[in-house]
Amino acid sequence: MQSDSVEVLGLIAGFIGAFAFAPQAFKIIRDRDANGVSSLTYAMVLSGAVLWAAYGMCRGAPSIILWNVVAASLAALVLILKLSRRPKPSA
């Protein structure tokens, strides 16, 4: 395990990075509109966060695991909202 001060730095950095996706999720929920959101971007963010969490597990780094699970969850939420709020085609 790393020194406590380094782990605290990781926890703070991870918190900021992980919750960077929250405003987008809240905006989609509030406005009921996800047209301006890129599905590809959030699919890539989700994939990256899952891989970082796996890396954190391999390295035994709690801050990497914790915040990437949070980031993956928020990215998945945005992606689900985007895909479930697609405009219906006109007939």
Backbone atoms as SQL, in Angstrom:
CREATE TABLE atoms (id INTEGER PRIMARY KEY, chain TEXT, resi INTEGER, resn TEXT, atom TEXT, x REAL, y REAL, z REAL);
INSERT INTO atoms VALUES
  (1, 'A', 1, 'MET', 'N', 0.855, -1.180, 0.000),
  (2, 'A', 1, 'MET', 'CA', 0.000, 0.000, 0.000),
  (3, 'A', 1, 'MET', 'C', 0.895, 1.236, 0.000),
  (4, 'A', 2, 'GLN', 'N', 0.433, 2.261, -0.657),
  (5, 'A', 2, 'GLN', 'CA', 1.191, 3.499, -0.757),
  (6, 'A', 2, 'GLN', 'C', 1.081, 4.286, 0.534),
  (7, 'A', 3, 'SER', 'N', 1.925, 5.321, 0.657),
  (8, 'A', 3, 'SER', 'CA', 1.870, 6.151, 1.856),
  (9, 'A', 3, 'SER', 'C', 0.522, 6.854, 1.946),
  (10, 'A', 4, 'ASP', 'N', 0.115, 7.175, 3.168),
  (11, 'A', 4, 'ASP', 'CA', -1.205, 7.771, 3.394),
  (12, 'A', 4, 'ASP', 'C', -1.398, 9.086, 2.649),
  (13, 'A', 5, 'SER', 'N', -0.377, 9.944, 2.586),
  (14, 'A', 5, 'SER', 'CA', -0.541, 11.235, 1.916),
  (15, 'A', 5, 'SER', 'C', -0.740, 11.059, 0.410),
  (16, 'A', 6, 'VAL', 'N', -0.077, 10.084, -0.167),
  (17, 'A', 6, 'VAL', 'CA', -0.242, 9.823, -1.594),
  (18, 'A', 6, 'VAL', 'C', -1.642, 9.266, -1.847),
  (19, 'A', 7, 'GLU', 'N', -2.123, 8.402, -0.968),
  (20, 'A', 7, 'GLU', 'CA', -3.466, 7.845, -1.121),
  (21, 'A', 7, 'GLU', 'C', -4.526, 8.929, -0.968),
  (22, 'A', 8, 'VAL', 'N', -4.320, 9.874, -0.057),
  (23, 'A', 8, 'VAL', 'CA', -5.255, 10.993, 0.105),
  (24, 'A', 8, 'VAL', 'C', -5.291, 11.818, -1.183),
  (25, 'A', 9, 'LEU', 'N', -4.146, 12.063, -1.761),
  (26, 'A', 9, 'LEU', 'CA', -4.087, 12.790, -3.037),
  (27, 'A', 9, 'LEU', 'C', -4.885, 12.032, -4.101),
  (28, 'A', 10, 'GLY', 'N', -4.719, 10.725, -4.162),
  (29, 'A', 10, 'GLY', 'CA', -5.468, 9.913, -5.120),
  (30, 'A', 10, 'GLY', 'C', -6.964, 9.960, -4.871),
  (31, 'A', 11, 'LEU', 'N', -7.362, 9.965, -3.607),
  (32, 'A', 11, 'LEU', 'CA', -8.785, 10.025, -3.278),
  (33, 'A', 11, 'LEU', 'C', -9.393, 11.360, -3.697),
  (34, 'A', 12, 'ILE', 'N', -8.677, 12.447, -3.468),
  (35, 'A', 12, 'ILE', 'CA', -9.180, 13.773, -3.841),
  (36, 'A', 12, 'ILE', 'C', -9.252, 13.910, -5.365),
  (37, 'A', 13, 'ALA', 'N', -8.186, 13.525, -6.048),
  (38, 'A', 13, 'ALA', 'CA', -8.162, 13.613, -7.508),
  (39, 'A', 13, 'ALA', 'C', -9.246, 12.734, -8.122),
  (40, 'A', 14, 'GLY', 'N', -9.394, 11.542, -7.590),
  (41, 'A', 14, 'GLY', 'CA', -10.405, 10.628, -8.101),
  (42, 'A', 14, 'GLY', 'C', -11.815, 11.140, -7.896),
  (43, 'A', 15, 'PHE', 'N', -12.070, 11.749, -6.749),
  (44, 'A', 15, 'PHE', 'CA', -13.386, 12.317, -6.462),
  (45, 'A', 15, 'PHE', 'C', -13.750, 13.360, -7.512),
  (46, 'A', 16, 'ILE', 'N', -12.821, 14.264, -7.776),
  (47, 'A', 16, 'ILE', 'CA', -13.078, 15.329, -8.756),
  (48, 'A', 16, 'ILE', 'C', -13.288, 14.729, -10.147),
  (49, 'A', 17, 'GLY', 'N', -12.415, 13.817, -10.535),
  (50, 'A', 17, 'GLY', 'CA', -12.529, 13.209, -11.858),
  (51, 'A', 17, 'GLY', 'C', -13.789, 12.385, -12.031),
  (52, 'A', 18, 'ALA', 'N', -14.133, 11.617, -11.026),
  (53, 'A', 18, 'ALA', 'CA', -15.310, 10.748, -11.127),
  (54, 'A', 18, 'ALA', 'C', -16.598, 11.548, -11.181),
  (55, 'A', 19, 'PHE', 'N', -16.700, 12.559, -10.352),
  (56, 'A', 19, 'PHE', 'CA', -17.944, 13.321, -10.296),
  (57, 'A', 19, 'PHE', 'C', -18.027, 14.394, -11.377),
  (58, 'A', 20, 'ALA', 'N', -17.051, 14.455, -12.258),
  (59, 'A', 20, 'ALA', 'CA', -17.120, 15.372, -13.394),
  (60, 'A', 20, 'ALA', 'C', -18.271, 14.988, -14.331),
  (61, 'A', 21, 'PHE', 'N', -18.723, 13.738, -14.246),
  (62, 'A', 21, 'PHE', 'CA', -19.799, 13.278, -15.116),
  (63, 'A', 21, 'PHE', 'C', -21.184, 13.530, -14.529),
  (64, 'A', 22, 'ALA', 'N', -21.248, 13.842, -13.261),
  (65, 'A', 22, 'ALA', 'CA', -22.541, 14.039, -12.592),
  (66, 'A', 22, 'ALA', 'C', -23.345, 15.202, -13.178),
  (67, 'A', 23, 'PRO', 'N', -22.742, 16.368, -13.439),
  (68, 'A', 23, 'PRO', 'CA', -23.547, 17.466, -13.985),
  (69, 'A', 23, 'PRO', 'C', -24.239, 17.111, -15.302),
  (70, 'A', 24, 'GLN', 'N', -23.572, 16.346, -16.145),
  (71, 'A', 24, 'GLN', 'CA', -24.185, 15.947, -17.418),
  (72, 'A', 24, 'GLN', 'C', -25.386, 15.045, -17.164),
  (73, 'A', 25, 'ALA', 'N', -25.245, 14.101, -16.244),
  (74, 'A', 25, 'ALA', 'CA', -26.361, 13.203, -15.924),
  (75, 'A', 25, 'ALA', 'C', -27.538, 13.990, -15.358),
  (76, 'A', 26, 'PHE', 'N', -27.269, 14.906, -14.447),
  (77, 'A', 26, 'PHE', 'CA', -28.345, 15.709, -13.852),
  (78, 'A', 26, 'PHE', 'C', -29.020, 16.586, -14.903),
  (79, 'A', 27, 'LYS', 'N', -28.231, 17.136, -15.825),
  (80, 'A', 27, 'LYS', 'CA', -28.795, 17.989, -16.879),
  (81, 'A', 27, 'LYS', 'C', -29.717, 17.184, -17.794),
  (82, 'A', 28, 'ILE', 'N', -29.305, 15.977, -18.152),
  (83, 'A', 28, 'ILE', 'CA', -30.145, 15.133, -19.009),
  (84, 'A', 28, 'ILE', 'C', -31.449, 14.798, -18.290),
  (85, 'A', 29, 'ILE', 'N', -31.350, 14.453, -17.013),
  (86, 'A', 29, 'ILE', 'CA', -32.549, 14.115, -16.243),
  (87, 'A', 29, 'ILE', 'C', -33.467, 15.328, -16.131),
  (88, 'A', 30, 'ARG', 'N', -32.886, 16.483, -15.811),
  (89, 'A', 30, 'ARG', 'CA', -33.687, 17.708, -15.634),
  (90, 'A', 30, 'ARG', 'C', -34.347, 18.147, -16.938),
  (91, 'A', 31, 'ASP', 'N', -33.576, 18.197, -18.020),
  (92, 'A', 31, 'ASP', 'CA', -34.086, 18.707, -19.297),
  (93, 'A', 31, 'ASP', 'C', -34.801, 17.645, -20.132),
  (94, 'A', 32, 'ARG', 'N', -34.649, 16.387, -19.765),
  (95, 'A', 32, 'ARG', 'CA', -35.199, 15.276, -20.541),
  (96, 'A', 32, 'ARG', 'C', -34.735, 15.329, -21.997),
  (97, 'A', 33, 'ASP', 'N', -33.468, 15.707, -22.162),
  (98, 'A', 33, 'ASP', 'CA', -32.902, 15.843, -23.497),
  (99, 'A', 33, 'ASP', 'C', -31.438, 15.428, -23.462),
  (100, 'A', 34, 'ALA', 'N', -31.086, 14.503, -24.327),
  (101, 'A', 34, 'ALA', 'CA', -29.703, 14.033, -24.388),
  (102, 'A', 34, 'ALA', 'C', -29.135, 14.166, -25.801),
  (103, 'A', 35, 'ASN', 'N', -29.758, 15.013, -26.609),
  (104, 'A', 35, 'ASN', 'CA', -29.324, 15.147, -28.000),
  (105, 'A', 35, 'ASN', 'C', -27.883, 15.610, -28.156),
  (106, 'A', 36, 'GLY', 'N', -27.397, 16.447, -27.256),
  (107, 'A', 36, 'GLY', 'CA', -26.047, 16.984, -27.393),
  (108, 'A', 36, 'GLY', 'C', -24.960, 16.099, -26.815),
  (109, 'A', 37, 'VAL', 'N', -25.303, 14.900, -26.397),
  (110, 'A', 37, 'VAL', 'CA', -24.349, 14.010, -25.750),
  (111, 'A', 37, 'VAL', 'C', -23.850, 12.975, -26.749),
  (112, 'A', 38, 'SER', 'N', -22.558, 12.754, -26.776),
  (113, 'A', 38, 'SER', 'CA', -21.962, 11.777, -27.678),
  (114, 'A', 38, 'SER', 'C', -21.962, 10.390, -27.037),
  (115, 'A', 39, 'SER', 'N', -22.666, 9.467, -27.649),
  (116, 'A', 39, 'SER', 'CA', -22.692, 8.082, -27.160),
  (117, 'A', 39, 'SER', 'C', -21.300, 7.464, -27.203),
  (118, 'A', 40, 'LEU', 'N', -20.571, 7.738, -28.262),
  (119, 'A', 40, 'LEU', 'CA', -19.225, 7.181, -28.407),
  (120, 'A', 40, 'LEU', 'C', -18.306, 7.666, -27.291),
  (121, 'A', 41, 'THR', 'N', -18.379, 8.948, -26.966),
  (122, 'A', 41, 'THR', 'CA', -17.549, 9.493, -25.902),
  (123, 'A', 41, 'THR', 'C', -17.825, 8.789, -24.590),
  (124, 'A', 42, 'TYR', 'N', -19.090, 8.650, -24.235),
  (125, 'A', 42, 'TYR', 'CA', -19.416, 8.028, -22.953),
  (126, 'A', 42, 'TYR', 'C', -19.155, 6.523, -22.966),
  (127, 'A', 43, 'ALA', 'N', -19.257, 5.875, -24.113),
  (128, 'A', 43, 'ALA', 'CA', -18.885, 4.461, -24.204),
  (129, 'A', 43, 'ALA', 'C', -17.378, 4.305, -23.963),
  (130, 'A', 44, 'MET', 'N', -16.600, 5.229, -24.497),
  (131, 'A', 44, 'MET', 'CA', -15.153, 5.193, -24.291),
  (132, 'A', 44, 'MET', 'C', -14.794, 5.502, -22.836),
  (133, 'A', 45, 'VAL', 'N', -15.465, 6.480, -22.242),
  (134, 'A', 45, 'VAL', 'CA', -15.230, 6.815, -20.838),
  (135, 'A', 45, 'VAL', 'C', -15.577, 5.613, -19.955),
  (136, 'A', 46, 'LEU', 'N', -16.705, 4.987, -20.228),
  (137, 'A', 46, 'LEU', 'CA', -17.123, 3.814, -19.462),
  (138, 'A', 46, 'LEU', 'C', -16.072, 2.700, -19.585),
  (139, 'A', 47, 'SER', 'N', -15.635, 2.416, -20.788),
  (140, 'A', 47, 'SER', 'CA', -14.624, 1.373, -21.002),
  (141, 'A', 47, 'SER', 'C', -13.328, 1.704, -20.280),
  (142, 'A', 48, 'GLY', 'N', -12.902, 2.938, -20.390),
  (143, 'A', 48, 'GLY', 'CA', -11.666, 3.348, -19.719),
  (144, 'A', 48, 'GLY', 'C', -11.766, 3.238, -18.206),
  (145, 'A', 49, 'ALA', 'N', -12.888, 3.654, -17.640),
  (146, 'A', 49, 'ALA', 'CA', -13.072, 3.588, -16.190),
  (147, 'A', 49, 'ALA', 'C', -13.091, 2.145, -15.700),
  (148, 'A', 50, 'VAL', 'N', -13.727, 1.258, -16.454),
  (149, 'A', 50, 'VAL', 'CA', -13.752, -0.161, -16.075),
  (150, 'A', 50, 'VAL', 'C', -12.336, -0.731, -16.111),
  (151, 'A', 51, 'LEU', 'N', -11.584, -0.397, -17.145),
  (152, 'A', 51, 'LEU', 'CA', -10.201, -0.883, -17.243),
  (153, 'A', 51, 'LEU', 'C', -9.322, -0.302, -16.135),
  (154, 'A', 52, 'TRP', 'N', -9.504, 0.987, -15.807),
  (155, 'A', 52, 'TRP', 'CA', -8.753, 1.594, -14.708),
  (156, 'A', 52, 'TRP', 'C', -9.102, 0.933, -13.380),
  (157, 'A', 53, 'ALA', 'N', -10.360, 0.607, -13.171),
  (158, 'A', 53, 'ALA', 'CA', -10.765, -0.076, -11.935),
  (159, 'A', 53, 'ALA', 'C', -10.098, -1.452, -11.860),
  (160, 'A', 54, 'ALA', 'N', -10.052, -2.161, -12.968),
  (161, 'A', 54, 'ALA', 'CA', -9.377, -3.461, -13.004),
  (162, 'A', 54, 'ALA', 'C', -7.887, -3.297, -12.702),
  (163, 'A', 55, 'TYR', 'N', -7.282, -2.271, -13.268),
  (164, 'A', 55, 'TYR', 'CA', -5.875, -1.973, -12.995),
  (165, 'A', 55, 'TYR', 'C', -5.684, -1.688, -11.504),
  (166, 'A', 56, 'GLY', 'N', -6.582, -0.900, -10.931),
  (167, 'A', 56, 'GLY', 'CA', -6.501, -0.602, -9.503),
  (168, 'A', 56, 'GLY', 'C', -6.591, -1.851, -8.654),
  (169, 'A', 57, 'MET', 'N', -7.438, -2.794, -9.080),
  (170, 'A', 57, 'MET', 'CA', -7.539, -4.060, -8.345),
  (171, 'A', 57, 'MET', 'C', -6.229, -4.838, -8.419),
  (172, 'A', 58, 'CYS', 'N', -5.634, -4.861, -9.588),
  (173, 'A', 58, 'CYS', 'CA', -4.359, -5.566, -9.759),
  (174, 'A', 58, 'CYS', 'C', -3.244, -4.927, -8.932),
  (175, 'A', 59, 'ARG', 'N', -3.278, -3.623, -8.802),
  (176, 'A', 59, 'ARG', 'CA', -2.238, -2.890, -8.061),
  (177, 'A', 59, 'ARG', 'C', -2.561, -2.726, -6.585),
  (178, 'A', 60, 'GLY', 'N', -3.768, -3.078, -6.178),
  (179, 'A', 60, 'GLY', 'CA', -4.170, -2.909, -4.783),
  (180, 'A', 60, 'GLY', 'C', -4.264, -1.451, -4.387),
  (181, 'A', 61, 'ALA', 'N', -4.822, -0.625, -5.288),
  (182, 'A', 61, 'ALA', 'CA', -4.920, 0.817, -5.066),
  (183, 'A', 61, 'ALA', 'C', -6.380, 1.217, -4.857),
  (184, 'A', 62, 'PRO', 'N', -6.800, 1.362, -3.596),
  (185, 'A', 62, 'PRO', 'CA', -8.214, 1.656, -3.309),
  (186, 'A', 62, 'PRO', 'C', -8.745, 2.912, -3.989),
  (187, 'A', 63, 'SER', 'N', -7.947, 3.971, -4.067),
  (188, 'A', 63, 'SER', 'CA', -8.448, 5.204, -4.685),
  (189, 'A', 63, 'SER', 'C', -8.734, 5.003, -6.171),
  (190, 'A', 64, 'ILE', 'N', -7.918, 4.239, -6.844),
  (191, 'A', 64, 'ILE', 'CA', -8.141, 3.975, -8.268),
  (192, 'A', 64, 'ILE', 'C', -9.398, 3.124, -8.449),
  (193, 'A', 65, 'ILE', 'N', -9.550, 2.114, -7.611),
  (194, 'A', 65, 'ILE', 'CA', -10.724, 1.243, -7.702),
  (195, 'A', 65, 'ILE', 'C', -11.999, 2.031, -7.428),
  (196, 'A', 66, 'LEU', 'N', -12.041, 2.701, -6.282),
  (197, 'A', 66, 'LEU', 'CA', -13.247, 3.405, -5.842),
  (198, 'A', 66, 'LEU', 'C', -13.736, 4.414, -6.867),
  (199, 'A', 67, 'TRP', 'N', -12.884, 5.323, -7.258),
  (200, 'A', 67, 'TRP', 'CA', -13.336, 6.424, -8.096),
  (201, 'A', 67, 'TRP', 'C', -13.591, 5.996, -9.532),
  (202, 'A', 68, 'ASN', 'N', -12.934, 4.956, -9.986),
  (203, 'A', 68, 'ASN', 'CA', -13.244, 4.485, -11.335),
  (204, 'A', 68, 'ASN', 'C', -14.539, 3.690, -11.370),
  (205, 'A', 69, 'VAL', 'N', -14.893, 3.045, -10.281),
  (206, 'A', 69, 'VAL', 'CA', -16.217, 2.418, -10.203),
  (207, 'A', 69, 'VAL', 'C', -17.293, 3.503, -10.215),
  (208, 'A', 70, 'VAL', 'N', -17.067, 4.595, -9.474),
  (209, 'A', 70, 'VAL', 'CA', -18.009, 5.719, -9.475),
  (210, 'A', 70, 'VAL', 'C', -18.091, 6.333, -10.874),
  (211, 'A', 71, 'ALA', 'N', -16.944, 6.590, -11.483),
  (212, 'A', 71, 'ALA', 'CA', -16.920, 7.184, -12.832),
  (213, 'A', 71, 'ALA', 'C', -17.616, 6.271, -13.836),
  (214, 'A', 72, 'ALA', 'N', -17.373, 4.973, -13.748),
  (215, 'A', 72, 'ALA', 'CA', -18.017, 4.029, -14.664),
  (216, 'A', 72, 'ALA', 'C', -19.530, 4.042, -14.465),
  (217, 'A', 73, 'SER', 'N', -19.966, 4.123, -13.229),
  (218, 'A', 73, 'SER', 'CA', -21.404, 4.153, -12.939),
  (219, 'A', 73, 'SER', 'C', -22.059, 5.395, -13.518),
  (220, 'A', 74, 'LEU', 'N', -21.422, 6.548, -13.328),
  (221, 'A', 74, 'LEU', 'CA', -21.980, 7.792, -13.865),
  (222, 'A', 74, 'LEU', 'C', -21.940, 7.816, -15.391),
  (223, 'A', 75, 'ALA', 'N', -20.858, 7.326, -15.977),
  (224, 'A', 75, 'ALA', 'CA', -20.772, 7.265, -17.438),
  (225, 'A', 75, 'ALA', 'C', -21.826, 6.311, -17.991),
  (226, 'A', 76, 'ALA', 'N', -22.038, 5.191, -17.304),
  (227, 'A', 76, 'ALA', 'CA', -23.073, 4.244, -17.729),
  (228, 'A', 76, 'ALA', 'C', -24.453, 4.888, -17.628),
  (229, 'A', 77, 'LEU', 'N', -24.694, 5.637, -16.562),
  (230, 'A', 77, 'LEU', 'CA', -25.976, 6.331, -16.409),
  (231, 'A', 77, 'LEU', 'C', -26.211, 7.299, -17.565),
  (232, 'A', 78, 'VAL', 'N', -25.212, 8.111, -17.889),
  (233, 'A', 78, 'VAL', 'CA', -25.347, 9.062, -19.005),
  (234, 'A', 78, 'VAL', 'C', -25.600, 8.305, -20.304),
  (235, 'A', 79, 'LEU', 'N', -24.880, 7.229, -20.526),
  (236, 'A', 79, 'LEU', 'CA', -25.048, 6.448, -21.752),
  (237, 'A', 79, 'LEU', 'C', -26.444, 5.829, -21.816),
  (238, 'A', 80, 'ILE', 'N', -26.925, 5.294, -20.719),
  (239, 'A', 80, 'ILE', 'CA', -28.280, 4.722, -20.674),
  (240, 'A', 80, 'ILE', 'C', -29.320, 5.805, -20.935),
  (241, 'A', 81, 'LEU', 'N', -29.142, 6.968, -20.301),
  (242, 'A', 81, 'LEU', 'CA', -30.080, 8.071, -20.529),
  (243, 'A', 81, 'LEU', 'C', -30.057, 8.509, -21.987),
  (244, 'A', 82, 'LYS', 'N', -28.877, 8.576, -22.565),
  (245, 'A', 82, 'LYS', 'CA', -28.746, 8.970, -23.971),
  (246, 'A', 82, 'LYS', 'C', -29.465, 7.981, -24.867),
  (247, 'A', 83, 'LEU', 'N', -29.239, 6.705, -24.649),
  (248, 'A', 83, 'LEU', 'CA', -29.823, 5.694, -25.516),
  (249, 'A', 83, 'LEU', 'C', -31.321, 5.523, -25.296),
  (250, 'A', 84, 'SER', 'N', -31.795, 5.800, -24.090),
  (251, 'A', 84, 'SER', 'CA', -33.224, 5.634, -23.808),
  (252, 'A', 84, 'SER', 'C', -34.033, 6.879, -24.162),
  (253, 'A', 85, 'ARG', 'N', -33.385, 7.982, -24.423),
  (254, 'A', 85, 'ARG', 'CA', -34.094, 9.232, -24.741),
  (255, 'A', 85, 'ARG', 'C', -33.889, 9.658, -26.191),
  (256, 'A', 86, 'ARG', 'N', -33.662, 8.687, -27.043),
  (257, 'A', 86, 'ARG', 'CA', -33.539, 9.009, -28.465),
  (258, 'A', 86, 'ARG', 'C', -34.878, 9.480, -29.001),
  (259, 'A', 87, 'PRO', 'N', -34.857, 10.473, -29.861),
  (260, 'A', 87, 'PRO', 'CA', -36.124, 10.931, -30.434),
  (261, 'A', 87, 'PRO', 'C', -36.756, 9.830, -31.285),
  (262, 'A', 88, 'LYS', 'N', -38.036, 9.733, -31.207),
  (263, 'A', 88, 'LYS', 'CA', -38.757, 8.746, -31.996),
  (264, 'A', 88, 'LYS', 'C', -38.854, 9.239, -33.450),
  (265, 'A', 89, 'PRO', 'N', -38.574, 8.350, -34.414),
  (266, 'A', 89, 'PRO', 'CA', -38.649, 8.789, -35.814),
  (267, 'A', 89, 'PRO', 'C', -40.080, 9.132, -36.205),
  (268, 'A', 90, 'SER', 'N', -40.201, 10.160, -37.053),
  (269, 'A', 90, 'SER', 'CA', -41.526, 10.559, -37.534),
  (270, 'A', 90, 'SER', 'C', -41.972, 9.591, -38.620),
  (271, 'A', 91, 'ALA', 'N', -43.235, 9.316, -38.604),
  (272, 'A', 91, 'ALA', 'CA', -43.761, 8.376, -39.614),
  (273, 'A', 91, 'ALA', 'C', -44.295, 9.111, -40.808);
